[in-house]
């Protein structure tokens, strides 16, 4: 989905819009799923990476600019626990009980008019 909004900085606010997000690569070199008796499922992803391209534009009281950007996120670690209780009809449901995510490096390349 597209992202838009504004942030306040010093003398004014910066309006931004990010659109056209396109994932170009995703790597999961270490991933495992295990059962947790009486609780559900545990998912662990280690040392993952993600690359994506996007369009961006910003506008302040002083200037505006737009362009394309490439983002590379690496050293991503995720641990998620999903509970899997039975609903009142006996069917299994799934919900996220806990999630912890960390990332090591983020490289952003901005290409714009300025």
Jmol script that loads the backbone (N, CA, C; Angstrom):
load data "model"
ATOM      1  N   UNK A   1       0.824  -1.206   0.000  1.00  0.00           N
ATOM      2  CA  UNK A   1       0.000   0.000   0.000  1.00  0.00           C
ATOM      3  C   UNK A   1       0.864   1.264   0.000  1.00  0.00           C
ATOM      4  N   UNK A   2       0.312   2.335  -0.522  1.00  0.00           N
ATOM      5  CA  UNK A   2       1.007   3.618  -0.517  1.00  0.00           C
ATOM      6  C   UNK A   2       1.019   4.197   0.894  1.00  0.00           C
ATOM      7  N   UNK A   3       2.023   5.000   1.183  1.00  0.00           N
ATOM      8  CA  UNK A   3       2.158   5.656   2.482  1.00  0.00           C
ATOM      9  C   UNK A   3       2.221   7.155   2.260  1.00  0.00           C
ATOM     10  N   UNK A   4       1.504   7.914   3.067  1.00  0.00           N
ATOM     11  CA  UNK A   4       1.592   9.361   2.981  1.00  0.00           C
ATOM     12  C   UNK A   4       1.322   9.957   4.350  1.00  0.00           C
ATOM     13  N   UNK A   5       1.808  11.166   4.543  1.00  0.00           N
ATOM     14  CA  UNK A   5       1.607  11.836   5.814  1.00  0.00           C
ATOM     15  C   UNK A   5       2.532  13.016   5.928  1.00  0.00           C
ATOM     16  N   UNK A   6       2.784  13.441   7.151  1.00  0.00           N
ATOM     17  CA  UNK A   6       3.708  14.544   7.386  1.00  0.00           C
ATOM     18  C   UNK A   6       4.399  14.375   8.730  1.00  0.00           C
ATOM     19  N   UNK A   7       5.550  14.986   8.813  1.00  0.00           N
ATOM     20  CA  UNK A   7       6.337  15.008  10.044  1.00  0.00           C
ATOM     21  C   UNK A   7       6.726  16.443  10.329  1.00  0.00           C
ATOM     22  N   UNK A   8       6.725  16.836  11.605  1.00  0.00           N
ATOM     23  CA  UNK A   8       7.139  18.185  11.987  1.00  0.00           C
ATOM     24  C   UNK A   8       8.633  18.197  12.273  1.00  0.00           C
ATOM     25  N   UNK A   9       9.322  19.141  11.653  1.00  0.00           N
ATOM     26  CA  UNK A   9      10.755  19.332  11.857  1.00  0.00           C
ATOM     27  C   UNK A   9      11.025  20.814  12.033  1.00  0.00           C
ATOM     28  N   UNK A  10      11.639  21.199  13.124  1.00  0.00           N
ATOM     29  CA  UNK A  10      12.090  22.569  13.334  1.00  0.00           C
ATOM     30  C   UNK A  10      11.080  23.640  12.975  1.00  0.00           C
ATOM     31  N   UNK A  11      11.282  24.272  11.821  1.00  0.00           N
ATOM     32  CA  UNK A  11      10.480  25.424  11.420  1.00  0.00           C
ATOM     33  C   UNK A  11       9.200  25.079  10.664  1.00  0.00           C
ATOM     34  N   UNK A  12       8.956  23.844  10.384  1.00  0.00           N
ATOM     35  CA  UNK A  12       7.756  23.505   9.621  1.00  0.00           C
ATOM     36  C   UNK A  12       7.537  22.025   9.550  1.00  0.00           C
ATOM     37  N   UNK A  13       6.685  21.648   8.605  1.00  0.00           N
ATOM     38  CA  UNK A  13       6.424  20.224   8.452  1.00  0.00           C
ATOM     39  C   UNK A  13       6.796  19.764   7.054  1.00  0.00           C
ATOM     40  N   UNK A  14       7.118  18.503   6.960  1.00  0.00           N
ATOM     41  CA  UNK A  14       7.480  17.867   5.704  1.00  0.00           C
ATOM     42  C   UNK A  14       6.364  16.907   5.336  1.00  0.00           C
ATOM     43  N   UNK A  15       5.745  17.144   4.191  1.00  0.00           N
ATOM     44  CA  UNK A  15       4.732  16.213   3.682  1.00  0.00           C
ATOM     45  C   UNK A  15       5.443  15.201   2.800  1.00  0.00           C
ATOM     46  N   UNK A  16       5.039  13.939   2.906  1.00  0.00           N
ATOM     47  CA  UNK A  16       5.679  12.902   2.107  1.00  0.00           C
ATOM     48  C   UNK A  16       4.641  11.958   1.517  1.00  0.00           C
ATOM     49  N   UNK A  17       5.032  11.314   0.431  1.00  0.00           N
ATOM     50  CA  UNK A  17       4.213  10.286  -0.191  1.00  0.00           C
ATOM     51  C   UNK A  17       5.145   9.225  -0.757  1.00  0.00           C
ATOM     52  N   UNK A  18       4.882   7.979  -0.441  1.00  0.00           N
ATOM     53  CA  UNK A  18       5.643   6.848  -0.958  1.00  0.00           C
ATOM     54  C   UNK A  18       4.651   5.953  -1.682  1.00  0.00           C
ATOM     55  N   UNK A  19       4.949   5.640  -2.947  1.00  0.00           N
ATOM     56  CA  UNK A  19       4.009   4.844  -3.743  1.00  0.00           C
ATOM     57  C   UNK A  19       4.772   3.887  -4.657  1.00  0.00           C
ATOM     58  N   UNK A  20       4.047   3.002  -5.273  1.00  0.00           N
ATOM     59  CA  UNK A  20       4.635   2.074  -6.226  1.00  0.00           C
ATOM     60  C   UNK A  20       5.688   1.169  -5.623  1.00  0.00           C
ATOM     61  N   UNK A  21       5.459   0.710  -4.402  1.00  0.00           N
ATOM     62  CA  UNK A  21       6.433  -0.160  -3.741  1.00  0.00           C
ATOM     63  C   UNK A  21       6.454  -1.516  -4.452  1.00  0.00           C
ATOM     64  N   UNK A  22       7.647  -1.927  -4.860  1.00  0.00           N
ATOM     65  CA  UNK A  22       7.809  -3.178  -5.605  1.00  0.00           C
ATOM     66  C   UNK A  22       8.955  -3.975  -4.990  1.00  0.00           C
ATOM     67  N   UNK A  23       8.647  -5.139  -4.435  1.00  0.00           N
ATOM     68  CA  UNK A  23       9.682  -5.995  -3.849  1.00  0.00           C
ATOM     69  C   UNK A  23      10.466  -6.646  -4.983  1.00  0.00           C
ATOM     70  N   UNK A  24      11.778  -6.454  -4.974  1.00  0.00           N
ATOM     71  CA  UNK A  24      12.623  -6.990  -6.035  1.00  0.00           C
ATOM     72  C   UNK A  24      13.375  -8.250  -5.611  1.00  0.00           C
ATOM     73  N   UNK A  25      13.561  -8.445  -4.313  1.00  0.00           N
ATOM     74  CA  UNK A  25      14.245  -9.654  -3.826  1.00  0.00           C
ATOM     75  C   UNK A  25      13.922  -9.872  -2.353  1.00  0.00           C
ATOM     76  N   UNK A  26      13.800 -11.130  -1.977  1.00  0.00           N
ATOM     77  CA  UNK A  26      13.617 -11.512  -0.574  1.00  0.00           C
ATOM     78  C   UNK A  26      14.368 -12.822  -0.361  1.00  0.00           C
ATOM     79  N   UNK A  27      15.215 -12.846   0.648  1.00  0.00           N
ATOM     80  CA  UNK A  27      15.994 -14.049   0.943  1.00  0.00           C
ATOM     81  C   UNK A  27      15.803 -14.455   2.394  1.00  0.00           C
ATOM     82  N   UNK A  28      15.566 -15.747   2.599  1.00  0.00           N
ATOM     83  CA  UNK A  28      15.378 -16.321   3.927  1.00  0.00           C
ATOM     84  C   UNK A  28      16.326 -17.506   4.079  1.00  0.00           C
ATOM     85  N   UNK A  29      17.619 -17.242   4.281  1.00  0.00           N
ATOM     86  CA  UNK A  29      18.593 -18.337   4.322  1.00  0.00           C
ATOM     87  C   UNK A  29      18.437 -19.274   5.515  1.00  0.00           C
ATOM     88  N   UNK A  30      17.818 -18.802   6.578  1.00  0.00           N
ATOM     89  CA  UNK A  30      17.639 -19.635   7.760  1.00  0.00           C
ATOM     90  C   UNK A  30      16.230 -19.423   8.297  1.00  0.00           C
ATOM     91  N   UNK A  31      15.390 -20.438   8.136  1.00  0.00           N
ATOM     92  CA  UNK A  31      14.012 -20.343   8.628  1.00  0.00           C
ATOM     93  C   UNK A  31      13.595 -21.694   9.187  1.00  0.00           C
ATOM     94  N   UNK A  32      12.843 -21.655  10.278  1.00  0.00           N
ATOM     95  CA  UNK A  32      12.361 -22.907  10.864  1.00  0.00           C
ATOM     96  C   UNK A  32      10.984 -22.690  11.466  1.00  0.00           C
ATOM     97  N   UNK A  33      10.224 -23.764  11.482  1.00  0.00           N
ATOM     98  CA  UNK A  33       8.901 -23.773  12.102  1.00  0.00           C
ATOM     99  C   UNK A  33       8.881 -24.944  13.078  1.00  0.00           C
ATOM    100  N   UNK A  34       8.404 -24.686  14.294  1.00  0.00           N
ATOM    101  CA  UNK A  34       8.304 -25.765  15.277  1.00  0.00           C
ATOM    102  C   UNK A  34       6.971 -25.668  16.006  1.00  0.00           C
ATOM    103  N   UNK A  35       6.533 -26.800  16.515  1.00  0.00           N
ATOM    104  CA  UNK A  35       5.293 -26.852  17.287  1.00  0.00           C
ATOM    105  C   UNK A  35       5.599 -26.618  18.754  1.00  0.00           C
ATOM    106  N   UNK A  36       4.751 -25.840  19.412  1.00  0.00           N
ATOM    107  CA  UNK A  36       4.868 -25.599  20.846  1.00  0.00           C
ATOM    108  C   UNK A  36       3.646 -26.260  21.483  1.00  0.00           C
ATOM    109  N   UNK A  37       3.811 -27.398  22.160  1.00  0.00           N
ATOM    110  CA  UNK A  37       2.664 -28.113  22.726  1.00  0.00           C
ATOM    111  C   UNK A  37       1.799 -27.215  23.609  1.00  0.00           C
ATOM    112  N   UNK A  38       0.504 -27.272  23.360  1.00  0.00           N
ATOM    113  CA  UNK A  38      -0.453 -26.514  24.151  1.00  0.00           C
ATOM    114  C   UNK A  38      -0.545 -25.040  23.787  1.00  0.00           C
ATOM    115  N   UNK A  39       0.304 -24.578  22.857  1.00  0.00           N
ATOM    116  CA  UNK A  39       0.308 -23.158  22.485  1.00  0.00           C
ATOM    117  C   UNK A  39       0.046 -22.959  21.010  1.00  0.00           C
ATOM    118  N   UNK A  40       0.894 -23.530  20.164  1.00  0.00           N
ATOM    119  CA  UNK A  40       0.729 -23.322  18.736  1.00  0.00           C
ATOM    120  C   UNK A  40       1.996 -23.552  17.957  1.00  0.00           C
ATOM    121  N   UNK A  41       2.358 -22.560  17.168  1.00  0.00           N
ATOM    122  CA  UNK A  41       3.458 -22.680  16.217  1.00  0.00           C
ATOM    123  C   UNK A  41       4.458 -21.544  16.439  1.00  0.00           C
ATOM    124  N   UNK A  42       5.751 -21.886  16.357  1.00  0.00           N
ATOM    125  CA  UNK A  42       6.797 -20.877  16.469  1.00  0.00           C
ATOM    126  C   UNK A  42       7.537 -20.802  15.135  1.00  0.00           C
ATOM    127  N   UNK A  43       7.666 -19.595  14.612  1.00  0.00           N
ATOM    128  CA  UNK A  43       8.382 -19.348  13.365  1.00  0.00           C
ATOM    129  C   UNK A  43       9.623 -18.526  13.691  1.00  0.00           C
ATOM    130  N   UNK A  44      10.787 -18.994  13.230  1.00  0.00           N
ATOM    131  CA  UNK A  44      12.033 -18.267  13.437  1.00  0.00           C
ATOM    132  C   UNK A  44      12.697 -18.068  12.081  1.00  0.00           C
ATOM    133  N   UNK A  45      12.998 -16.819  11.758  1.00  0.00           N
ATOM    134  CA  UNK A  45      13.693 -16.473  10.517  1.00  0.00           C
ATOM    135  C   UNK A  45      14.966 -15.749  10.908  1.00  0.00           C
ATOM    136  N   UNK A  46      16.091 -16.213  10.377  1.00  0.00           N
ATOM    137  CA  UNK A  46      17.372 -15.609  10.722  1.00  0.00           C
ATOM    138  C   UNK A  46      18.120 -15.103   9.510  1.00  0.00           C
ATOM    139  N   UNK A  47      18.755 -13.958   9.654  1.00  0.00           N
ATOM    140  CA  UNK A  47      19.624 -13.371   8.640  1.00  0.00           C
ATOM    141  C   UNK A  47      18.934 -13.184   7.288  1.00  0.00           C
ATOM    142  N   UNK A  48      17.689 -12.755   7.315  1.00  0.00           N
ATOM    143  CA  UNK A  48      16.936 -12.520   6.088  1.00  0.00           C
ATOM    144  C   UNK A  48      17.304 -11.164   5.499  1.00  0.00           C
ATOM    145  N   UNK A  49      16.954 -10.971   4.222  1.00  0.00           N
ATOM    146  CA  UNK A  49      17.165  -9.675   3.582  1.00  0.00           C
ATOM    147  C   UNK A  49      16.019  -9.391   2.626  1.00  0.00           C
ATOM    148  N   UNK A  50      15.834  -8.107   2.337  1.00  0.00           N
ATOM    149  CA  UNK A  50      14.731  -7.662   1.493  1.00  0.00           C
ATOM    150  C   UNK A  50      15.182  -6.449   0.702  1.00  0.00           C
ATOM    151  N   UNK A  51      14.872  -6.436  -0.597  1.00  0.00           N
ATOM    152  CA  UNK A  51      15.138  -5.277  -1.457  1.00  0.00           C
ATOM    153  C   UNK A  51      13.838  -4.834  -2.090  1.00  0.00           C
ATOM    154  N   UNK A  52      13.631  -3.515  -2.157  1.00  0.00           N
ATOM    155  CA  UNK A  52      12.458  -3.013  -2.860  1.00  0.00           C
ATOM    156  C   UNK A  52      12.714  -1.636  -3.442  1.00  0.00           C
ATOM    157  N   UNK A  53      11.962  -1.316  -4.494  1.00  0.00           N
ATOM    158  CA  UNK A  53      11.999  -0.016  -5.146  1.00  0.00           C
ATOM    159  C   UNK A  53      10.702   0.703  -4.829  1.00  0.00           C
ATOM    160  N   UNK A  54      10.742   2.037  -4.892  1.00  0.00           N
ATOM    161  CA  UNK A  54       9.534   2.815  -4.637  1.00  0.00           C
ATOM    162  C   UNK A  54       9.684   4.212  -5.224  1.00  0.00           C
ATOM    163  N   UNK A  55       8.549   4.858  -5.457  1.00  0.00           N
ATOM    164  CA  UNK A  55       8.512   6.260  -5.837  1.00  0.00           C
ATOM    165  C   UNK A  55       8.328   7.068  -4.563  1.00  0.00           C
ATOM    166  N   UNK A  56       8.884   8.279  -4.524  1.00  0.00           N
ATOM    167  CA  UNK A  56       8.728   9.115  -3.347  1.00  0.00           C
ATOM    168  C   UNK A  56       8.609  10.574  -3.768  1.00  0.00           C
ATOM    169  N   UNK A  57       7.953  11.359  -2.942  1.00  0.00           N
ATOM    170  CA  UNK A  57       7.977  12.802  -3.104  1.00  0.00           C
ATOM    171  C   UNK A  57       7.817  13.451  -1.741  1.00  0.00           C
ATOM    172  N   UNK A  58       8.491  14.588  -1.589  1.00  0.00           N
ATOM    173  CA  UNK A  58       8.398  15.356  -0.354  1.00  0.00           C
ATOM    174  C   UNK A  58       8.127  16.813  -0.705  1.00  0.00           C
ATOM    175  N   UNK A  59       7.517  17.512   0.231  1.00  0.00           N
ATOM    176  CA  UNK A  59       7.202  18.920   0.023  1.00  0.00           C
ATOM    177  C   UNK A  59       7.305  19.636   1.362  1.00  0.00           C
ATOM    178  N   UNK A  60       8.047  20.737   1.374  1.00  0.00           N
ATOM    179  CA  UNK A  60       8.143  21.592   2.556  1.00  0.00           C
ATOM    180  C   UNK A  60       7.773  23.008   2.133  1.00  0.00           C
ATOM    181  N   UNK A  61       7.787  23.928   3.061  1.00  0.00           N
ATOM    182  CA  UNK A  61       7.498  25.323   2.726  1.00  0.00           C
ATOM    183  C   UNK A  61       8.596  25.914   1.850  1.00  0.00           C
ATOM    184  N   UNK A  62       9.788  25.278   1.846  1.00  0.00           N
ATOM    185  CA  UNK A  62      10.927  25.823   1.136  1.00  0.00           C
ATOM    186  C   UNK A  62      11.205  25.138  -0.205  1.00  0.00           C
ATOM    187  N   UNK A  63      10.939  23.841  -0.319  1.00  0.00           N
ATOM    188  CA  UNK A  63      11.226  23.132  -1.564  1.00  0.00           C
ATOM    189  C   UNK A  63      10.364  21.883  -1.674  1.00  0.00           C
ATOM    190  N   UNK A  64      10.380  21.316  -2.879  1.00  0.00           N
ATOM    191  CA  UNK A  64       9.744  20.015  -3.084  1.00  0.00           C
ATOM    192  C   UNK A  64      10.636  19.201  -4.013  1.00  0.00           C
ATOM    193  N   UNK A  65      10.553  17.899  -3.884  1.00  0.00           N
ATOM    194  CA  UNK A  65      11.370  17.014  -4.699  1.00  0.00           C
ATOM    195  C   UNK A  65      10.658  15.673  -4.811  1.00  0.00           C
ATOM    196  N   UNK A  66      11.023  14.911  -5.825  1.00  0.00           N
ATOM    197  CA  UNK A  66      10.445  13.579  -6.017  1.00  0.00           C
ATOM    198  C   UNK A  66      11.450  12.736  -6.778  1.00  0.00           C
ATOM    199  N   UNK A  67      11.227  11.437  -6.756  1.00  0.00           N
ATOM    200  CA  UNK A  67      12.119  10.540  -7.473  1.00  0.00           C
ATOM    201  C   UNK A  67      11.814   9.090  -7.183  1.00  0.00           C
ATOM    202  N   UNK A  68      12.800   8.272  -7.424  1.00  0.00           N
ATOM    203  CA  UNK A  68      12.704   6.828  -7.217  1.00  0.00           C
ATOM    204  C   UNK A  68      13.759   6.445  -6.182  1.00  0.00           C
ATOM    205  N   UNK A  69      13.497   5.398  -5.436  1.00  0.00           N
ATOM    206  CA  UNK A  69      14.409   4.964  -4.389  1.00  0.00           C
ATOM    207  C   UNK A  69      14.545   3.452  -4.390  1.00  0.00           C
ATOM    208  N   UNK A  70      15.719   2.992  -3.993  1.00  0.00           N
ATOM    209  CA  UNK A  70      15.963   1.566  -3.785  1.00  0.00           C
ATOM    210  C   UNK A  70      16.345   1.378  -2.322  1.00  0.00           C
ATOM    211  N   UNK A  71      15.720   0.411  -1.672  1.00  0.00           N
ATOM    212  CA  UNK A  71      15.970   0.142  -0.258  1.00  0.00           C
ATOM    213  C   UNK A  71      16.417  -1.314  -0.115  1.00  0.00           C
ATOM    214  N   UNK A  72      17.483  -1.510   0.656  1.00  0.00           N
ATOM    215  CA  UNK A  72      17.975  -2.855   0.941  1.00  0.00           C
ATOM    216  C   UNK A  72      18.071  -2.998   2.457  1.00  0.00           C
ATOM    217  N   UNK A  73      17.359  -3.967   3.008  1.00  0.00           N
ATOM    218  CA  UNK A  73      17.369  -4.242   4.445  1.00  0.00           C
ATOM    219  C   UNK A  73      17.993  -5.616   4.643  1.00  0.00           C
ATOM    220  N   UNK A  74      18.999  -5.693   5.518  1.00  0.00           N
ATOM    221  CA  UNK A  74      19.668  -6.983   5.738  1.00  0.00           C
ATOM    222  C   UNK A  74      19.797  -7.271   7.227  1.00  0.00           C
ATOM    223  N   UNK A  75      20.242  -8.478   7.506  1.00  0.00           N
ATOM    224  CA  UNK A  75      20.400  -8.962   8.880  1.00  0.00           C
ATOM    225  C   UNK A  75      19.081  -8.854   9.655  1.00  0.00           C
ATOM    226  N   UNK A  76      18.018  -9.315   9.019  1.00  0.00           N
ATOM    227  CA  UNK A  76      16.682  -9.283   9.630  1.00  0.00           C
ATOM    228  C   UNK A  76      16.450 -10.596  10.375  1.00  0.00           C
ATOM    229  N   UNK A  77      16.013 -10.470  11.629  1.00  0.00           N
ATOM    230  CA  UNK A  77      15.707 -11.631  12.455  1.00  0.00           C
ATOM    231  C   UNK A  77      14.277 -11.489  12.965  1.00  0.00           C
ATOM    232  N   UNK A  78      13.489 -12.556  12.819  1.00  0.00           N
ATOM    233  CA  UNK A  78      12.082 -12.545  13.230  1.00  0.00           C
ATOM    234  C   UNK A  78      11.799 -13.792  14.054  1.00  0.00           C
ATOM    235  N   UNK A  79      11.135 -13.604  15.173  1.00  0.00           N
ATOM    236  CA  UNK A  79      10.606 -14.719  15.953  1.00  0.00           C
ATOM    237  C   UNK A  79       9.136 -14.420  16.193  1.00  0.00           C
ATOM    238  N   UNK A  80       8.273 -15.317  15.741  1.00  0.00           N
ATOM    239  CA  UNK A  80       6.828 -15.123  15.894  1.00  0.00           C
ATOM    240  C   UNK A  80       6.203 -16.386  16.469  1.00  0.00           C
ATOM    241  N   UNK A  81       5.259 -16.202  17.375  1.00  0.00           N
ATOM    242  CA  UNK A  81       4.513 -17.318  17.951  1.00  0.00           C
ATOM    243  C   UNK A  81       3.044 -17.125  17.600  1.00  0.00           C
ATOM    244  N   UNK A  82       2.471 -18.164  17.020  1.00  0.00           N
ATOM    245  CA  UNK A  82       1.063 -18.155  16.637  1.00  0.00           C
ATOM    246  C   UNK A  82       0.303 -19.121  17.529  1.00  0.00           C
ATOM    247  N   UNK A  83      -0.805 -18.655  18.111  1.00  0.00           N
ATOM    248  CA  UNK A  83      -1.638 -19.579  18.883  1.00  0.00           C
ATOM    249  C   UNK A  83      -2.634 -20.222  17.921  1.00  0.00           C
ATOM    250  N   UNK A  84      -2.982 -21.466  18.207  1.00  0.00           N
ATOM    251  CA  UNK A  84      -3.867 -22.217  17.306  1.00  0.00           C
ATOM    252  C   UNK A  84      -4.998 -22.883  18.093  1.00  0.00           C
ATOM    253  N   UNK A  85      -5.853 -22.095  18.730  1.00  0.00           N
ATOM    254  CA  UNK A  85      -6.958 -22.697  19.490  1.00  0.00           C
ATOM    255  C   UNK A  85      -8.081 -23.166  18.561  1.00  0.00           C
ATOM    256  N   UNK A  86      -8.921 -24.017  19.104  1.00  0.00           N
ATOM    257  CA  UNK A  86     -10.126 -24.437  18.379  1.00  0.00           C
ATOM    258  C   UNK A  86     -11.229 -23.434  18.668  1.00  0.00           C
ATOM    259  N   UNK A  87     -12.000 -23.076  17.620  1.00  0.00           N
ATOM    260  CA  UNK A  87     -13.139 -22.184  17.855  1.00  0.00           C
ATOM    261  C   UNK A  87     -14.324 -23.015  18.349  1.00  0.00           C
ATOM    262  N   UNK A  88     -15.475 -22.377  18.570  1.00  0.00           N
ATOM    263  CA  UNK A  88     -16.619 -23.091  19.151  1.00  0.00           C
ATOM    264  C   UNK A  88     -17.244 -24.118  18.208  1.00  0.00           C
ATOM    265  N   UNK A  89     -16.832 -24.136  16.930  1.00  0.00           N
ATOM    266  CA  UNK A  89     -17.318 -25.159  15.999  1.00  0.00           C
ATOM    267  C   UNK A  89     -16.317 -26.293  15.827  1.00  0.00           C
ATOM    268  N   UNK A  90     -15.172 -26.212  16.530  1.00  0.00           N
ATOM    269  CA  UNK A  90     -14.165 -27.260  16.443  1.00  0.00           C
ATOM    270  C   UNK A  90     -13.113 -27.027  15.382  1.00  0.00           C
ATOM    271  N   UNK A  91     -13.194 -25.912  14.683  1.00  0.00           N
ATOM    272  CA  UNK A  91     -12.197 -25.589  13.663  1.00  0.00           C
ATOM    273  C   UNK A  91     -11.016 -24.861  14.306  1.00  0.00           C
ATOM    274  N   UNK A  92      -9.839 -25.110  13.757  1.00  0.00           N
ATOM    275  CA  UNK A  92      -8.638 -24.437  14.265  1.00  0.00           C
ATOM    276  C   UNK A  92      -8.589 -23.011  13.737  1.00  0.00           C
ATOM    277  N   UNK A  93      -8.312 -22.092  14.640  1.00  0.00           N
ATOM    278  CA  UNK A  93      -8.078 -20.704  14.230  1.00  0.00           C
ATOM    279  C   UNK A  93      -6.615 -20.382  14.501  1.00  0.00           C
ATOM    280  N   UNK A  94      -6.145 -19.304  13.939  1.00  0.00           N
ATOM    281  CA  UNK A  94      -4.743 -18.927  14.148  1.00  0.00           C
ATOM    282  C   UNK A  94      -4.676 -17.429  14.413  1.00  0.00           C
ATOM    283  N   UNK A  95      -3.869 -17.063  15.404  1.00  0.00           N
ATOM    284  CA  UNK A  95      -3.662 -15.643  15.692  1.00  0.00           C
ATOM    285  C   UNK A  95      -2.231 -15.442  16.178  1.00  0.00           C
ATOM    286  N   UNK A  96      -1.709 -14.269  15.921  1.00  0.00           N
ATOM    287  CA  UNK A  96      -0.355 -13.936  16.325  1.00  0.00           C
ATOM    288  C   UNK A  96      -0.332 -13.618  17.812  1.00  0.00           C
ATOM    289  N   UNK A  97       0.435 -14.389  18.586  1.00  0.00           N
ATOM    290  CA  UNK A  97       0.544 -14.175  20.034  1.00  0.00           C
ATOM    291  C   UNK A  97       1.674 -13.225  20.382  1.00  0.00           C
ATOM    292  N   UNK A  98       2.807 -13.381  19.705  1.00  0.00           N
ATOM    293  CA  UNK A  98       3.948 -12.502  19.953  1.00  0.00           C
ATOM    294  C   UNK A  98       4.821 -12.447  18.710  1.00  0.00           C
ATOM    295  N   UNK A  99       5.538 -11.334  18.582  1.00  0.00           N
ATOM    296  CA  UNK A  99       6.426 -11.159  17.437  1.00  0.00           C
ATOM    297  C   UNK A  99       7.565 -10.230  17.841  1.00  0.00           C
ATOM    298  N   UNK A 100       8.775 -10.622  17.481  1.00  0.00           N
ATOM    299  CA  UNK A 100       9.949  -9.786  17.735  1.00  0.00           C
ATOM    300  C   UNK A 100      10.767  -9.743  16.455  1.00  0.00           C
ATOM    301  N   UNK A 101      11.078  -8.538  16.009  1.00  0.00           N
ATOM    302  CA  UNK A 101      11.833  -8.352  14.775  1.00  0.00           C
ATOM    303  C   UNK A 101      12.961  -7.363  15.002  1.00  0.00           C
ATOM    304  N   UNK A 102      14.128  -7.682  14.475  1.00  0.00           N
ATOM    305  CA  UNK A 102      15.250  -6.750  14.489  1.00  0.00           C
ATOM    306  C   UNK A 102      15.879  -6.727  13.102  1.00  0.00           C
ATOM    307  N   UNK A 103      16.470  -5.598  12.757  1.00  0.00           N
ATOM    308  CA  UNK A 103      17.193  -5.516  11.492  1.00  0.00           C
ATOM    309  C   UNK A 103      18.547  -4.885  11.758  1.00  0.00           C
ATOM    310  N   UNK A 104      19.542  -5.326  11.030  1.00  0.00           N
ATOM    311  CA  UNK A 104      20.895  -4.848  11.259  1.00  0.00           C
ATOM    312  C   UNK A 104      21.267  -3.660  10.407  1.00  0.00           C
ATOM    313  N   UNK A 105      21.062  -3.736   9.104  1.00  0.00           N
ATOM    314  CA  UNK A 105      21.484  -2.684   8.184  1.00  0.00           C
ATOM    315  C   UNK A 105      20.347  -2.295   7.252  1.00  0.00           C
ATOM    316  N   UNK A 106      20.265  -0.997   6.989  1.00  0.00           N
ATOM    317  CA  UNK A 106      19.318  -0.480   6.009  1.00  0.00           C
ATOM    318  C   UNK A 106      20.083   0.479   5.104  1.00  0.00           C
ATOM    319  N   UNK A 107      20.060   0.207   3.802  1.00  0.00           N
ATOM    320  CA  UNK A 107      20.731   1.042   2.816  1.00  0.00           C
ATOM    321  C   UNK A 107      19.662   1.647   1.909  1.00  0.00           C
ATOM    322  N   UNK A 108      19.597   2.978   1.855  1.00  0.00           N
ATOM    323  CA  UNK A 108      18.589   3.672   1.056  1.00  0.00           C
ATOM    324  C   UNK A 108      19.294   4.538   0.030  1.00  0.00           C
ATOM    325  N   UNK A 109      18.960   4.349  -1.247  1.00  0.00           N
ATOM    326  CA  UNK A 109      19.496   5.165  -2.323  1.00  0.00           C
ATOM    327  C   UNK A 109      18.363   5.983  -2.917  1.00  0.00           C
ATOM    328  N   UNK A 110      18.482   7.299  -2.812  1.00  0.00           N
ATOM    329  CA  UNK A 110      17.467   8.219  -3.318  1.00  0.00           C
ATOM    330  C   UNK A 110      17.938   8.813  -4.638  1.00  0.00           C
ATOM    331  N   UNK A 111      17.086   8.755  -5.639  1.00  0.00           N
ATOM    332  CA  UNK A 111      17.347   9.403  -6.915  1.00  0.00           C
ATOM    333  C   UNK A 111      16.241  10.421  -7.116  1.00  0.00           C
ATOM    334  N   UNK A 112      16.601  11.689  -7.151  1.00  0.00           N
ATOM    335  CA  UNK A 112      15.607  12.746  -7.292  1.00  0.00           C
ATOM    336  C   UNK A 112      16.091  13.850  -8.190  1.00  0.00           C
ATOM    337  N   UNK A 113      15.254  14.841  -8.349  1.00  0.00           N
ATOM    338  CA  UNK A 113      15.584  15.982  -9.210  1.00  0.00           C
ATOM    339  C   UNK A 113      16.652  16.856  -8.587  1.00  0.00           C
ATOM    340  N   UNK A 114      16.614  16.998  -7.243  1.00  0.00           N
ATOM    341  CA  UNK A 114      17.617  17.834  -6.575  1.00  0.00           C
ATOM    342  C   UNK A 114      18.839  17.023  -6.362  1.00  0.00           C
TER     343      UNK A 114
END
end "model"
wireframe off; spacefill off
backbone 0.3
color backbone group
